Amino acid sequence: MDTKVQKPNKQTLQGIVVSDKMDKTIVVEITMRKLHPLYKKYVTRSKRIKAHDEQNEAHVGDTVRVIESRPMSREKRWRLAEIVERAK
């Protein structure tokens, strides 16, 4: 039985790793473009989340996909699903 089966009700996000200094934890910056309701211009919004990286395989600059998980600490509620693209 495959252990990496993703349930469809789990949210996934894609972003860039901005810090990997903690042990088994990465900080991922998620950037979104939203249309302003009044001015009809696109505004860039970003947020930083902490994600669990069990093997410490993601590094700064990598594009990663994270998936929702159970709370692992006070701030960690995401885990690394896959590394989409490595930093150059």
PDB file of N, CA, C and O in Angstrom:
ATOM      1  N   MET A   1       0.838  -1.183   0.000  1.00  0.00           N
ATOM      2  CA  MET A   1       0.000   0.000   0.000  1.00  0.00           C
ATOM      3  C   MET A   1       0.880   1.242   0.000  1.00  0.00           C
ATOM      4  O   MET A   1       1.842   1.330   0.763  1.00  0.00           O
ATOM      5  N   ASP A   2       0.549   2.193  -0.853  1.00  0.00           N
ATOM      6  CA  ASP A   2       1.341   3.415  -0.990  1.00  0.00           C
ATOM      7  C   ASP A   2       1.069   4.347   0.180  1.00  0.00           C
ATOM      8  O   ASP A   2      -0.089   4.623   0.496  1.00  0.00           O
ATOM      9  N   THR A   3       2.133   4.841   0.833  1.00  0.00           N
ATOM     10  CA  THR A   3       1.971   5.694   2.006  1.00  0.00           C
ATOM     11  C   THR A   3       1.833   7.169   1.648  1.00  0.00           C
ATOM     12  O   THR A   3       1.447   7.962   2.507  1.00  0.00           O
ATOM     13  N   LYS A   4       2.132   7.562   0.421  1.00  0.00           N
ATOM     14  CA  LYS A   4       2.079   8.974   0.033  1.00  0.00           C
ATOM     15  C   LYS A   4       0.815   9.294  -0.755  1.00  0.00           C
ATOM     16  O   LYS A   4       0.858  10.098  -1.686  1.00  0.00           O
ATOM     17  N   VAL A   5      -0.301   8.682  -0.400  1.00  0.00           N
ATOM     18  CA  VAL A   5      -1.567   8.964  -1.062  1.00  0.00           C
ATOM     19  C   VAL A   5      -2.108  10.270  -0.502  1.00  0.00           C
ATOM     20  O   VAL A   5      -2.258  10.416   0.711  1.00  0.00           O
ATOM     21  N   GLN A   6      -2.401  11.223  -1.390  1.00  0.00           N
ATOM     22  CA  GLN A   6      -2.914  12.514  -0.963  1.00  0.00           C
ATOM     23  C   GLN A   6      -4.435  12.510  -1.041  1.00  0.00           C
ATOM     24  O   GLN A   6      -5.018  12.121  -2.054  1.00  0.00           O
ATOM     25  N   LYS A   7      -5.064  12.945   0.035  1.00  0.00           N
ATOM     26  CA  LYS A   7      -6.513  13.020   0.042  1.00  0.00           C
ATOM     27  C   LYS A   7      -6.939  14.296  -0.688  1.00  0.00           C
ATOM     28  O   LYS A   7      -6.260  15.319  -0.593  1.00  0.00           O
ATOM     29  N   PRO A   8      -8.051  14.242  -1.409  1.00  0.00           N
ATOM     30  CA  PRO A   8      -8.450  15.406  -2.207  1.00  0.00           C
ATOM     31  C   PRO A   8      -8.890  16.613  -1.379  1.00  0.00           C
ATOM     32  O   PRO A   8      -8.934  17.724  -1.906  1.00  0.00           O
ATOM     33  N   ASN A   9      -9.218  16.426  -0.097  1.00  0.00           N
ATOM     34  CA  ASN A   9      -9.677  17.563   0.692  1.00  0.00           C
ATOM     35  C   ASN A   9      -8.543  18.302   1.383  1.00  0.00           C
ATOM     36  O   ASN A   9      -8.802  19.235   2.143  1.00  0.00           O
ATOM     37  N   LYS A  10      -7.303  17.919   1.147  1.00  0.00           N
ATOM     38  CA  LYS A  10      -6.157  18.619   1.725  1.00  0.00           C
ATOM     39  C   LYS A  10      -5.721  19.732   0.774  1.00  0.00           C
ATOM     40  O   LYS A  10      -5.597  19.520  -0.432  1.00  0.00           O
ATOM     41  N   GLN A  11      -5.492  20.911   1.329  1.00  0.00           N
ATOM     42  CA  GLN A  11      -5.080  22.052   0.516  1.00  0.00           C
ATOM     43  C   GLN A  11      -3.588  21.956   0.206  1.00  0.00           C
ATOM     44  O   GLN A  11      -2.797  21.600   1.079  1.00  0.00           O
ATOM     45  N   THR A  12      -3.201  22.269  -1.017  1.00  0.00           N
ATOM     46  CA  THR A  12      -1.792  22.316  -1.387  1.00  0.00           C
ATOM     47  C   THR A  12      -1.452  23.710  -1.883  1.00  0.00           C
ATOM     48  O   THR A  12      -2.270  24.362  -2.532  1.00  0.00           O
ATOM     49  N   LEU A  13      -0.249  24.166  -1.577  1.00  0.00           N
ATOM     50  CA  LEU A  13       0.243  25.470  -2.015  1.00  0.00           C
ATOM     51  C   LEU A  13       1.625  25.303  -2.607  1.00  0.00           C
ATOM     52  O   LEU A  13       2.336  24.353  -2.282  1.00  0.00           O
ATOM     53  N   GLN A  14       2.006  26.223  -3.477  1.00  0.00           N
ATOM     54  CA  GLN A  14       3.329  26.196  -4.088  1.00  0.00           C
ATOM     55  C   GLN A  14       4.030  27.513  -3.799  1.00  0.00           C
ATOM     56  O   GLN A  14       3.430  28.583  -3.899  1.00  0.00           O
ATOM     57  N   GLY A  15       5.309  27.424  -3.439  1.00  0.00           N
ATOM     58  CA  GLY A  15       6.054  28.633  -3.112  1.00  0.00           C
ATOM     59  C   GLY A  15       7.542  28.397  -3.156  1.00  0.00           C
ATOM     60  O   GLY A  15       8.002  27.338  -3.583  1.00  0.00           O
ATOM     61  N   ILE A  16       8.298  29.387  -2.711  1.00  0.00           N
ATOM     62  CA  ILE A  16       9.760  29.350  -2.761  1.00  0.00           C
ATOM     63  C   ILE A  16      10.294  29.296  -1.338  1.00  0.00           C
ATOM     64  O   ILE A  16       9.822  30.015  -0.458  1.00  0.00           O
ATOM     65  N   VAL A  17      11.287  28.432  -1.121  1.00  0.00           N
ATOM     66  CA  VAL A  17      11.906  28.302   0.197  1.00  0.00           C
ATOM     67  C   VAL A  17      12.778  29.534   0.438  1.00  0.00           C
ATOM     68  O   VAL A  17      13.659  29.843  -0.365  1.00  0.00           O
ATOM     69  N   VAL A  18      12.531  30.235   1.544  1.00  0.00           N
ATOM     70  CA  VAL A  18      13.317  31.423   1.877  1.00  0.00           C
ATOM     71  C   VAL A  18      14.253  31.177   3.048  1.00  0.00           C
ATOM     72  O   VAL A  18      15.165  31.970   3.284  1.00  0.00           O
ATOM     73  N   SER A  19      14.043  30.076   3.798  1.00  0.00           N
ATOM     74  CA  SER A  19      14.926  29.744   4.903  1.00  0.00           C
ATOM     75  C   SER A  19      14.894  28.241   5.153  1.00  0.00           C
ATOM     76  O   SER A  19      13.838  27.609   5.117  1.00  0.00           O
ATOM     77  N   ASP A  20      16.090  27.680   5.409  1.00  0.00           N
ATOM     78  CA  ASP A  20      16.185  26.257   5.768  1.00  0.00           C
ATOM     79  C   ASP A  20      17.122  26.073   6.957  1.00  0.00           C
ATOM     80  O   ASP A  20      17.737  25.017   7.110  1.00  0.00           O
ATOM     81  N   LYS A  21      17.229  27.100   7.800  1.00  0.00           N
ATOM     82  CA  LYS A  21      18.185  27.077   8.907  1.00  0.00           C
ATOM     83  C   LYS A  21      17.734  26.199  10.068  1.00  0.00           C
ATOM     84  O   LYS A  21      18.565  25.728  10.844  1.00  0.00           O
ATOM     85  N   MET A  22      16.433  25.974  10.195  1.00  0.00           N
ATOM     86  CA  MET A  22      15.939  25.145  11.286  1.00  0.00           C
ATOM     87  C   MET A  22      16.058  23.665  10.927  1.00  0.00           C
ATOM     88  O   MET A  22      16.094  23.308   9.750  1.00  0.00           O
ATOM     89  N   ASP A  23      16.119  22.815  11.938  1.00  0.00           N
ATOM     90  CA  ASP A  23      16.210  21.382  11.703  1.00  0.00           C
ATOM     91  C   ASP A  23      14.828  20.828  11.368  1.00  0.00           C
ATOM     92  O   ASP A  23      13.886  20.981  12.145  1.00  0.00           O
ATOM     93  N   LYS A  24      14.715  20.184  10.206  1.00  0.00           N
ATOM     94  CA  LYS A  24      13.477  19.560   9.719  1.00  0.00           C
ATOM     95  C   LYS A  24      12.346  20.558   9.503  1.00  0.00           C
ATOM     96  O   LYS A  24      11.175  20.178   9.509  1.00  0.00           O
ATOM     97  N   THR A  25      12.683  21.829   9.312  1.00  0.00           N
ATOM     98  CA  THR A  25      11.678  22.860   9.064  1.00  0.00           C
ATOM     99  C   THR A  25      12.173  23.801   7.975  1.00  0.00           C
ATOM    100  O   THR A  25      13.342  24.186   7.960  1.00  0.00           O
ATOM    101  N   ILE A  26      11.273  24.169   7.062  1.00  0.00           N
ATOM    102  CA  ILE A  26      11.588  25.165   6.041  1.00  0.00           C
ATOM    103  C   ILE A  26      10.548  26.276   6.126  1.00  0.00           C
ATOM    104  O   ILE A  26       9.416  26.049   6.550  1.00  0.00           O
ATOM    105  N   VAL A  27      10.944  27.479   5.718  1.00  0.00           N
ATOM    106  CA  VAL A  27      10.016  28.601   5.625  1.00  0.00           C
ATOM    107  C   VAL A  27       9.756  28.830   4.139  1.00  0.00           C
ATOM    108  O   VAL A  27      10.682  29.059   3.361  1.00  0.00           O
ATOM    109  N   VAL A  28       8.490  28.766   3.763  1.00  0.00           N
ATOM    110  CA  VAL A  28       8.086  28.877   2.363  1.00  0.00           C
ATOM    111  C   VAL A  28       7.290  30.159   2.189  1.00  0.00           C
ATOM    112  O   VAL A  28       6.365  30.434   2.954  1.00  0.00           O
ATOM    113  N   GLU A  29       7.654  30.947   1.172  1.00  0.00           N
ATOM    114  CA  GLU A  29       6.919  32.171   0.876  1.00  0.00           C
ATOM    115  C   GLU A  29       5.962  31.893  -0.272  1.00  0.00           C
ATOM    116  O   GLU A  29       6.373  31.493  -1.361  1.00  0.00           O
ATOM    117  N   ILE A  30       4.682  32.112  -0.010  1.00  0.00           N
ATOM    118  CA  ILE A  30       3.623  31.903  -0.990  1.00  0.00           C
ATOM    119  C   ILE A  30       3.236  33.272  -1.540  1.00  0.00           C
ATOM    120  O   ILE A  30       2.894  34.172  -0.774  1.00  0.00           O
ATOM    121  N   THR A  31       3.289  33.436  -2.862  1.00  0.00           N
ATOM    122  CA  THR A  31       2.950  34.705  -3.501  1.00  0.00           C
ATOM    123  C   THR A  31       1.672  34.534  -4.314  1.00  0.00           C
ATOM    124  O   THR A  31       1.554  33.611  -5.120  1.00  0.00           O
ATOM    125  N   MET A  32       0.719  35.435  -4.093  1.00  0.00           N
ATOM    126  CA  MET A  32      -0.558  35.395  -4.802  1.00  0.00           C
ATOM    127  C   MET A  32      -0.828  36.742  -5.457  1.00  0.00           C
ATOM    128  O   MET A  32      -0.451  37.786  -4.923  1.00  0.00           O
ATOM    129  N   ARG A  33      -1.475  36.717  -6.601  1.00  0.00           N
ATOM    130  CA  ARG A  33      -1.896  37.953  -7.259  1.00  0.00           C
ATOM    131  C   ARG A  33      -3.406  38.028  -7.184  1.00  0.00           C
ATOM    132  O   ARG A  33      -4.106  37.134  -7.659  1.00  0.00           O
ATOM    133  N   LYS A  34      -3.912  39.114  -6.577  1.00  0.00           N
ATOM    134  CA  LYS A  34      -5.355  39.281  -6.414  1.00  0.00           C
ATOM    135  C   LYS A  34      -5.799  40.551  -7.119  1.00  0.00           C
ATOM    136  O   LYS A  34      -5.081  41.551  -7.130  1.00  0.00           O
ATOM    137  N   LEU A  35      -6.978  40.503  -7.703  1.00  0.00           N
ATOM    138  CA  LEU A  35      -7.561  41.666  -8.364  1.00  0.00           C
ATOM    139  C   LEU A  35      -8.217  42.558  -7.320  1.00  0.00           C
ATOM    140  O   LEU A  35      -9.059  42.100  -6.548  1.00  0.00           O
ATOM    141  N   HIS A  36      -7.832  43.834  -7.296  1.00  0.00           N
ATOM    142  CA  HIS A  36      -8.428  44.776  -6.359  1.00  0.00           C
ATOM    143  C   HIS A  36      -9.869  45.050  -6.795  1.00  0.00           C
ATOM    144  O   HIS A  36     -10.106  45.345  -7.967  1.00  0.00           O
ATOM    145  N   PRO A  37     -10.833  44.959  -5.878  1.00  0.00           N
ATOM    146  CA  PRO A  37     -12.238  45.075  -6.280  1.00  0.00           C
ATOM    147  C   PRO A  37     -12.645  46.443  -6.825  1.00  0.00           C
ATOM    148  O   PRO A  37     -13.513  46.528  -7.695  1.00  0.00           O
ATOM    149  N   LEU A  38     -12.034  47.501  -6.328  1.00  0.00           N
ATOM    150  CA  LEU A  38     -12.420  48.838  -6.769  1.00  0.00           C
ATOM    151  C   LEU A  38     -11.556  49.329  -7.929  1.00  0.00           C
ATOM    152  O   LEU A  38     -12.077  49.836  -8.923  1.00  0.00           O
ATOM    153  N   TYR A  39     -10.248  49.180  -7.805  1.00  0.00           N
ATOM    154  CA  TYR A  39      -9.340  49.765  -8.794  1.00  0.00           C
ATOM    155  C   TYR A  39      -8.997  48.833  -9.946  1.00  0.00           C
ATOM    156  O   TYR A  39      -8.346  49.254 -10.902  1.00  0.00           O
ATOM    157  N   LYS A  40      -9.418  47.591  -9.876  1.00  0.00           N
ATOM    158  CA  LYS A  40      -9.236  46.615 -10.961  1.00  0.00           C
ATOM    159  C   LYS A  40      -7.766  46.447 -11.363  1.00  0.00           C
ATOM    160  O   LYS A  40      -7.461  46.194 -12.529  1.00  0.00           O
ATOM    161  N   LYS A  41      -6.877  46.586 -10.409  1.00  0.00           N
ATOM    162  CA  LYS A  41      -5.459  46.322 -10.642  1.00  0.00           C
ATOM    163  C   LYS A  41      -5.064  45.100  -9.835  1.00  0.00           C
ATOM    164  O   LYS A  41      -5.640  44.820  -8.784  1.00  0.00           O
ATOM    165  N   TYR A  42      -4.075  44.375 -10.338  1.00  0.00           N
ATOM    166  CA  TYR A  42      -3.598  43.208  -9.613  1.00  0.00           C
ATOM    167  C   TYR A  42      -2.607  43.629  -8.542  1.00  0.00           C
ATOM    168  O   TYR A  42      -1.677  44.391  -8.803  1.00  0.00           O
ATOM    169  N   VAL A  43      -2.819  43.120  -7.324  1.00  0.00           N
ATOM    170  CA  VAL A  43      -1.970  43.421  -6.185  1.00  0.00           C
ATOM    171  C   VAL A  43      -1.289  42.124  -5.777  1.00  0.00           C
ATOM    172  O   VAL A  43      -1.939  41.085  -5.667  1.00  0.00           O
ATOM    173  N   THR A  44       0.020  42.182  -5.552  1.00  0.00           N
ATOM    174  CA  THR A  44       0.756  40.998  -5.137  1.00  0.00           C
ATOM    175  C   THR A  44       0.728  40.893  -3.617  1.00  0.00           C
ATOM    176  O   THR A  44       1.123  41.820  -2.909  1.00  0.00           O
ATOM    177  N   ARG A  45       0.263  39.768  -3.135  1.00  0.00           N
ATOM    178  CA  ARG A  45       0.213  39.482  -1.703  1.00  0.00           C
ATOM    179  C   ARG A  45       1.065  38.251  -1.445  1.00  0.00           C
ATOM    180  O   ARG A  45       1.072  37.310  -2.239  1.00  0.00           O
ATOM    181  N   SER A  46       1.785  38.265  -0.324  1.00  0.00           N
ATOM    182  CA  SER A  46       2.597  37.101   0.008  1.00  0.00           C
ATOM    183  C   SER A  46       2.454  36.772   1.481  1.00  0.00           C
ATOM    184  O   SER A  46       2.162  37.640   2.303  1.00  0.00           O
ATOM    185  N   LYS A  47       2.664  35.509   1.799  1.00  0.00           N
ATOM    186  CA  LYS A  47       2.659  35.081   3.189  1.00  0.00           C
ATOM    187  C   LYS A  47       3.718  34.001   3.357  1.00  0.00           C
ATOM    188  O   LYS A  47       4.062  33.289   2.414  1.00  0.00           O
ATOM    189  N   ARG A  48       4.224  33.899   4.576  1.00  0.00           N
ATOM    190  CA  ARG A  48       5.264  32.924   4.891  1.00  0.00           C
ATOM    191  C   ARG A  48       4.678  31.868   5.813  1.00  0.00           C
ATOM    192  O   ARG A  48       4.018  32.179   6.804  1.00  0.00           O
ATOM    193  N   ILE A  49       4.933  30.619   5.468  1.00  0.00           N
ATOM    194  CA  ILE A  49       4.469  29.527   6.310  1.00  0.00           C
ATOM    195  C   ILE A  49       5.647  28.621   6.634  1.00  0.00           C
ATOM    196  O   ILE A  49       6.622  28.558   5.885  1.00  0.00           O
ATOM    197  N   LYS A  50       5.545  27.925   7.754  1.00  0.00           N
ATOM    198  CA  LYS A  50       6.570  26.955   8.137  1.00  0.00           C
ATOM    199  C   LYS A  50       6.067  25.572   7.774  1.00  0.00           C
ATOM    200  O   LYS A  50       4.911  25.236   8.032  1.00  0.00           O
ATOM    201  N   ALA A  51       6.936  24.767   7.174  1.00  0.00           N
ATOM    202  CA  ALA A  51       6.562  23.430   6.730  1.00  0.00           C
ATOM    203  C   ALA A  51       7.569  22.410   7.233  1.00  0.00           C
ATOM    204  O   ALA A  51       8.751  22.715   7.397  1.00  0.00           O
ATOM    205  N   HIS A  52       7.093  21.203   7.475  1.00  0.00           N
ATOM    206  CA  HIS A  52       7.931  20.114   7.977  1.00  0.00           C
ATOM    207  C   HIS A  52       8.660  19.462   6.803  1.00  0.00           C
ATOM    208  O   HIS A  52       8.041  19.082   5.809  1.00  0.00           O
ATOM    209  N   ASP A  53       9.978  19.338   6.929  1.00  0.00           N
ATOM    210  CA  ASP A  53      10.823  18.709   5.909  1.00  0.00           C
ATOM    211  C   ASP A  53      11.627  17.615   6.612  1.00  0.00           C
ATOM    212  O   ASP A  53      12.691  17.887   7.167  1.00  0.00           O
ATOM    213  N   GLU A  54      11.131  16.398   6.591  1.00  0.00           N
ATOM    214  CA  GLU A  54      11.688  15.304   7.390  1.00  0.00           C
ATOM    215  C   GLU A  54      13.145  14.998   7.070  1.00  0.00           C
ATOM    216  O   GLU A  54      13.934  14.769   7.987  1.00  0.00           O
ATOM    217  N   GLN A  55      13.525  14.987   5.784  1.00  0.00           N
ATOM    218  CA  GLN A  55      14.895  14.637   5.409  1.00  0.00           C
ATOM    219  C   GLN A  55      15.802  15.841   5.192  1.00  0.00           C
ATOM    220  O   GLN A  55      16.938  15.664   4.751  1.00  0.00           O
ATOM    221  N   ASN A  56      15.358  17.035   5.479  1.00  0.00           N
ATOM    222  CA  ASN A  56      16.136  18.255   5.235  1.00  0.00           C
ATOM    223  C   ASN A  56      16.635  18.326   3.797  1.00  0.00           C
ATOM    224  O   ASN A  56      17.802  18.634   3.558  1.00  0.00           O
ATOM    225  N   GLU A  57      15.753  18.040   2.835  1.00  0.00           N
ATOM    226  CA  GLU A  57      16.172  17.978   1.434  1.00  0.00           C
ATOM    227  C   GLU A  57      15.916  19.264   0.657  1.00  0.00           C
ATOM    228  O   GLU A  57      16.504  19.447  -0.409  1.00  0.00           O
ATOM    229  N   ALA A  58      15.070  20.157   1.142  1.00  0.00           N
ATOM    230  CA  ALA A  58      14.801  21.416   0.453  1.00  0.00           C
ATOM    231  C   ALA A  58      15.773  22.489   0.939  1.00  0.00           C
ATOM    232  O   ALA A  58      16.108  22.549   2.122  1.00  0.00           O
ATOM    233  N   HIS A  59      16.220  23.336   0.010  1.00  0.00           N
ATOM    234  CA  HIS A  59      17.168  24.390   0.334  1.00  0.00           C
ATOM    235  C   HIS A  59      16.654  25.729  -0.181  1.00  0.00           C
ATOM    236  O   HIS A  59      15.681  25.777  -0.934  1.00  0.00           O
ATOM    237  N   VAL A  60      17.303  26.810   0.222  1.00  0.00           N
ATOM    238  CA  VAL A  60      16.878  28.164  -0.138  1.00  0.00           C
ATOM    239  C   VAL A  60      16.849  28.313  -1.663  1.00  0.00           C
ATOM    240  O   VAL A  60      17.803  27.948  -2.349  1.00  0.00           O
ATOM    241  N   GLY A  61      15.758  28.848  -2.173  1.00  0.00           N
ATOM    242  CA  GLY A  61      15.611  29.076  -3.602  1.00  0.00           C
ATOM    243  C   GLY A  61      14.830  27.992  -4.317  1.00  0.00           C
ATOM    244  O   GLY A  61      14.400  28.203  -5.451  1.00  0.00           O
ATOM    245  N   ASP A  62      14.632  26.842  -3.697  1.00  0.00           N
ATOM    246  CA  ASP A  62      13.873  25.760  -4.325  1.00  0.00           C
ATOM    247  C   ASP A  62      12.395  26.123  -4.395  1.00  0.00           C
ATOM    248  O   ASP A  62      11.858  26.758  -3.487  1.00  0.00           O
ATOM    249  N   THR A  63      11.745  25.717  -5.476  1.00  0.00           N
ATOM    250  CA  THR A  63      10.301  25.840  -5.583  1.00  0.00           C
ATOM    251  C   THR A  63       9.703  24.538  -5.079  1.00  0.00           C
ATOM    252  O   THR A  63      10.030  23.462  -5.579  1.00  0.00           O
ATOM    253  N   VAL A  64       8.822  24.639  -4.082  1.00  0.00           N
ATOM    254  CA  VAL A  64       8.284  23.439  -3.445  1.00  0.00           C
ATOM    255  C   VAL A  64       6.762  23.486  -3.403  1.00  0.00           C
ATOM    256  O   VAL A  64       6.145  24.543  -3.530  1.00  0.00           O
ATOM    257  N   ARG A  65       6.178  22.303  -3.220  1.00  0.00           N
ATOM    258  CA  ARG A  65       4.743  22.188  -3.010  1.00  0.00           C
ATOM    259  C   ARG A  65       4.544  21.651  -1.597  1.00  0.00           C
ATOM    260  O   ARG A  65       5.149  20.649  -1.216  1.00  0.00           O
ATOM    261  N   VAL A  66       3.695  22.321  -0.826  1.00  0.00           N
ATOM    262  CA  VAL A  66       3.418  21.898   0.547  1.00  0.00           C
ATOM    263  C   VAL A  66       1.952  21.505   0.660  1.00  0.00           C
ATOM    264  O   VAL A  66       1.105  21.984  -0.093  1.00  0.00           O
ATOM    265  N   ILE A  67       1.670  20.622   1.618  1.00  0.00           N
ATOM    266  CA  ILE A  67       0.313  20.118   1.809  1.00  0.00           C
ATOM    267  C   ILE A  67      -0.069  20.286   3.270  1.00  0.00           C
ATOM    268  O   ILE A  67       0.779  20.205   4.159  1.00  0.00           O
ATOM    269  N   GLU A  68      -1.353  20.521   3.508  1.00  0.00           N
ATOM    270  CA  GLU A  68      -1.869  20.647   4.863  1.00  0.00           C
ATOM    271  C   GLU A  68      -1.613  19.382   5.661  1.00  0.00           C
ATOM    272  O   GLU A  68      -1.648  18.283   5.107  1.00  0.00           O
ATOM    273  N   SER A  69      -1.356  19.522   6.954  1.00  0.00           N
ATOM    274  CA  SER A  69      -1.197  18.351   7.805  1.00  0.00           C
ATOM    275  C   SER A  69      -1.633  18.696   9.217  1.00  0.00           C
ATOM    276  O   SER A  69      -2.081  19.808   9.495  1.00  0.00           O
ATOM    277  N   ARG A  70      -1.495  17.726  10.096  1.00  0.00           N
ATOM    278  CA  ARG A  70      -1.847  17.960  11.492  1.00  0.00           C
ATOM    279  C   ARG A  70      -0.852  18.947  12.089  1.00  0.00           C
ATOM    280  O   ARG A  70       0.252  19.083  11.561  1.00  0.00           O
ATOM    281  N   PRO A  71      -1.198  19.636  13.162  1.00  0.00           N
ATOM    282  CA  PRO A  71      -0.243  20.542  13.801  1.00  0.00           C
ATOM    283  C   PRO A  71       0.958  19.779  14.355  1.00  0.00           C
ATOM    284  O   PRO A  71       0.799  18.839  15.134  1.00  0.00           O
ATOM    285  N   MET A  72       2.164  20.192  13.946  1.00  0.00           N
ATOM    286  CA  MET A  72       3.381  19.534  14.405  1.00  0.00           C
ATOM    287  C   MET A  72       4.087  20.349  15.477  1.00  0.00           C
ATOM    288  O   MET A  72       4.888  19.813  16.241  1.00  0.00           O
ATOM    289  N   SER A  73       3.796  21.631  15.536  1.00  0.00           N
ATOM    290  CA  SER A  73       4.314  22.504  16.582  1.00  0.00           C
ATOM    291  C   SER A  73       3.381  23.713  16.651  1.00  0.00           C
ATOM    292  O   SER A  73       2.288  23.703  16.086  1.00  0.00           O
ATOM    293  N   ARG A  74       3.826  24.743  17.345  1.00  0.00           N
ATOM    294  CA  ARG A  74       2.969  25.912  17.510  1.00  0.00           C
ATOM    295  C   ARG A  74       2.660  26.590  16.176  1.00  0.00           C
ATOM    296  O   ARG A  74       1.559  27.110  15.997  1.00  0.00           O
ATOM    297  N   GLU A  75       3.603  26.596  15.243  1.00  0.00           N
ATOM    298  CA  GLU A  75       3.416  27.292  13.968  1.00  0.00           C
ATOM    299  C   GLU A  75       3.404  26.373  12.746  1.00  0.00           C
ATOM    300  O   GLU A  75       2.978  26.797  11.672  1.00  0.00           O
ATOM    301  N   LYS A  76       3.857  25.136  12.881  1.00  0.00           N
ATOM    302  CA  LYS A  76       3.934  24.232  11.723  1.00  0.00           C
ATOM    303  C   LYS A  76       2.635  23.465  11.535  1.00  0.00           C
ATOM    304  O   LYS A  76       2.263  22.633  12.362  1.00  0.00           O
ATOM    305  N   ARG A  77       1.942  23.763  10.416  1.00  0.00           N
ATOM    306  CA  ARG A  77       0.729  23.035  10.050  1.00  0.00           C
ATOM    307  C   ARG A  77       0.795  22.541   8.611  1.00  0.00           C
ATOM    308  O   ARG A  77      -0.229  22.154   8.049  1.00  0.00           O
ATOM    309  N   TRP A  78       1.958  22.545   8.014  1.00  0.00           N
ATOM    310  CA  TRP A  78       2.160  22.113   6.631  1.00  0.00           C
ATOM    311  C   TRP A  78       3.336  21.151   6.595  1.00  0.00           C
ATOM    312  O   TRP A  78       4.181  21.149   7.491  1.00  0.00           O
ATOM    313  N   ARG A  79       3.380  20.329   5.541  1.00  0.00           N
ATOM    314  CA  ARG A  79       4.543  19.465   5.335  1.00  0.00           C
ATOM    315  C   ARG A  79       4.913  19.484   3.859  1.00  0.00           C
ATOM    316  O   ARG A  79       4.083  19.746   2.989  1.00  0.00           O
ATOM    317  N   LEU A  80       6.178  19.200   3.609  1.00  0.00           N
ATOM    318  CA  LEU A  80       6.695  19.206   2.248  1.00  0.00           C
ATOM    319  C   LEU A  80       6.112  18.035   1.477  1.00  0.00           C
ATOM    320  O   LEU A  80       6.240  16.887   1.902  1.00  0.00           O
ATOM    321  N   ALA A  81       5.472  18.314   0.347  1.00  0.00           N
ATOM    322  CA  ALA A  81       4.919  17.262  -0.503  1.00  0.00           C
ATOM    323  C   ALA A  81       5.926  16.866  -1.573  1.00  0.00           C
ATOM    324  O   ALA A  81       6.178  15.680  -1.790  1.00  0.00           O
ATOM    325  N   GLU A  82       6.510  17.876  -2.250  1.00  0.00           N
ATOM    326  CA  GLU A  82       7.500  17.583  -3.281  1.00  0.00           C
ATOM    327  C   GLU A  82       8.297  18.842  -3.600  1.00  0.00           C
ATOM    328  O   GLU A  82       7.861  19.964  -3.341  1.00  0.00           O
ATOM    329  N   ILE A  83       9.474  18.622  -4.167  1.00  0.00           N
ATOM    330  CA  ILE A  83      10.299  19.721  -4.658  1.00  0.00           C
ATOM    331  C   ILE A  83      10.040  19.817  -6.152  1.00  0.00           C
ATOM    332  O   ILE A  83      10.386  18.911  -6.911  1.00  0.00           O
ATOM    333  N   VAL A  84       9.433  20.913  -6.568  1.00  0.00           N
ATOM    334  CA  VAL A  84       9.052  21.092  -7.973  1.00  0.00           C
ATOM    335  C   VAL A  84      10.266  21.420  -8.817  1.00  0.00           C
ATOM    336  O   VAL A  84      10.461  20.854  -9.893  1.00  0.00           O
ATOM    337  N   GLU A  85      11.101  22.361  -8.310  1.00  0.00           N
ATOM    338  CA  GLU A  85      12.279  22.785  -9.075  1.00  0.00           C
ATOM    339  C   GLU A  85      13.381  23.165  -8.102  1.00  0.00           C
ATOM    340  O   GLU A  85      13.146  23.870  -7.121  1.00  0.00           O
ATOM    341  N   ARG A  86      14.577  22.693  -8.383  1.00  0.00           N
ATOM    342  CA  ARG A  86      15.743  23.009  -7.550  1.00  0.00           C
ATOM    343  C   ARG A  86      16.289  24.380  -7.920  1.00  0.00           C
ATOM    344  O   ARG A  86      16.160  24.825  -9.060  1.00  0.00           O
ATOM    345  N   ALA A  87      16.902  25.046  -6.939  1.00  0.00           N
ATOM    346  CA  ALA A  87      17.544  26.338  -7.199  1.00  0.00           C
ATOM    347  C   ALA A  87      18.782  26.125  -8.053  1.00  0.00           C
ATOM    348  O   ALA A  87      19.418  25.074  -7.984  1.00  0.00           O
ATOM    349  N   LYS A  88      19.117  27.109  -8.847  1.00  0.00           N
ATOM    350  CA  LYS A  88      20.270  26.967  -9.742  1.00  0.00           C
ATOM    351  C   LYS A  88      21.555  27.267  -9.056  1.00  0.00           C
ATOM    352  O   LYS A  88      22.617  27.191  -9.674  1.00  0.00           O
TER     353      LYS A  88
END
